Amino acid sequence: MEHYDYVIAGAGAAGLSLVSEMLNSELSNKRILILDPAQKNKNDRTWCFWEKSLPSNLTNVPVRQWETLRFIGLDFDKKFNLNPFLYTMVPGIKFYQSKLAEIKQFKNVVFKQAAVTEVIDTDKGVIIMGEDFDVKADWFFDSRPPEIKPENPKYSYLKQHFLGWVIQTETELFDPAVPTLFDFRTPQAGAMRFFYMLPFSKREALVEYTLFSEELLTEEDYQTAIRVYLEEQLGLEKYSIVDQEQGVIPMTDQPLPRKLGEHWMAIGTRGGRVKPSSGYAFLRILRDAQAIVVSLVEYGHPFDLPKNPARYGLFDSIMLEVMRTHPNEMAGIFTILFQKSPIQRIFNFLDENNSLWEDIQLIASLPRKPFLQALGWVARRKIFGKKSNT
């Protein structure tokens, strides 16, 4: 049976970031196998994040960056200067192409288009099997999509689901310098709903319809909502759809274990790298890859990772409960948040980098009733396993 130092399931953000960090460290001579059922030759997703400077892991990846973001809420429309942050978009295909080109320079790294069907963790390593292969590894890093079943009443379970169209217009409609982070000019109808727009030129933009809810919509419902928004809010009747992206991101405060076995580690979404209350994950994944490599180099295992302040876990649980039980109020809550808090403080809060005093200031700006109710329900969930009524 062929042996590798590291086997990585999944050639997405988590898997390729981890390999890239390994190849730029003392681990660059290790034998590495990457397994993914897809060829990674399609632009199947777009990742976005905010940061003060471009992470070193993205130096050779073509990205788009903006210094300004727009928020449109209830009777509130403002453009925010993000300084010192930049809002960055990473096209999936550009990321794949850059990282796979980097990997091809190393003969000790193998990419195999195949799915993992079985994993056996042993005292001496891991056996990974597929339909036409079986290999051994000292360490197995698993980024396959997790199976999250909303069965435990102690936790909240929502989905962030979206459909985005890249459209081209006949007239100059968009401001290429100003993406829209939130536009709540769409019926809420029992779920937090908003539009998100990334302009690529005056005539081309990604327009995305996003919901936070327990249930998905039909394909027709997503498409109808986008058409209505384009016509009623942007005054747009003639346009062409040149590309689209669609996805579902699990949002839950249920802990997702990192250590799946003695030599088996969960990474990416499977490893809980999605921020439970916002769905943002990409920058958290990049930082996680760096921390895993540091742990491997310094301690010989990948599990010595930094921990964020515990209060953010509670904040996530409360926000999920508010979104679940007060969905029609979320447009108003977010409007108040962006009216009363500097966007830099909001970003640091979502990145879990604020001081305690800054977090207190942000929380104090929000309406008390829904959050105090949510805090009570979170406590009941954790202690008694009782779910709140919506």
Phi, psi and omega in degrees: 000130183292144184243139174231153174291315182226134170242134183237122177267114179110122178250049175259209182300314184291311184295312182289326176295319180295315178299317180300317178296321178298317184287346177252030181220189177292353182266009189296343180265002181286149176279125186231134175241128177250129181240129177204134180290343181262156179282343183062044180242019179233151177275077190272355180195165176232130177253141177226153178197169174241141180198157182284333176212160182290126179303145183301331181292348182248011185306321184258013180258124177295126181227167170247143181224147180227149179260353185225146174227147178251141174236130177237113181240216180274107182054036180210124182219115184216144172259127184255130169282125188273352185316127014266011182273159168234137175271123190240135176247131179243108175294133183306314184295324179293322178295312180301312183299317182294313183289322179292326176294321177297317183295324182298342179284350184246117181289343181275001180245130182239133172252125180236128178278097183196156179258145175277129181249337181206144179228131178237116179268130180234175179295334186253005181148201185231141172254125182243130185233149173222189183297326184232024179203158166209131184223162174250151178214148172291322180221139179241124179250120194246112177245020176298148182305134181283154173262099182257113180256121183285067186252335186271115183293353179283349187232159176263146180225116173231169174235136166264115183231148190204156169227127179237138175248133166271115185245152173241138183246160179280333181247164179280111188242327190260152172262107185298344183268354188225097170287160175251116181284317177222134168226107185270015180280064177206145181303134181282316169048050174080014177204148174290118184228140177201167175251150184227132186223129176244111181275132178259334176199184179291344183237008182217136180201155168270122178244119190235131177263121188234139178228149168245110183199175179276332184244150177275166176260171170282159179302321180296323180296317178299312184296319180297317180299319179294316180299316180297317180297314181299321182282312188277324184263327181255355180063036188246119178247329181250119179197162176239142178265115184259345179195165175208156174224148182212143181193169177225125180245123178290135179234108183209151174265008174293126180298134175251112187296141175278321185266104181266350178186179182298329182230027189229117185238136175274135178230169179066214180301320180298331180265017176074026182277352175283128176295117189303325187263356181231335183086353178287139185217333194301310181293325176297324179292317179299315180294324179295318179300318178298317182293323178297316180294319177301317180296318179298317182291316187276328188238352179081005175215163187265006193264359179272086187243149179292151178243140177277160179307136186297336184298334182290333174296319177294318179300318179298315181298318180295315181296319177300319180292322176296315180296326182283321187262342180230051187298324182285350179263355188293326178299317178292320180296315179292327177298314178298318180302313183282340175286322192256347183239138174300142183296332177296323178291323177297314179299314180295326176296313180292331176277356180063040183241002180288158167286164179300320181295320178295322177295319179298317179298317180294313181296323181294340180280348186268156177298135189285319191303305183296328182282325175291321175298316180295320178301317178297318180290324177298317179298317179295322178300309186293322186274313188250351182069032181253129181272141180287156175272143179253000000 
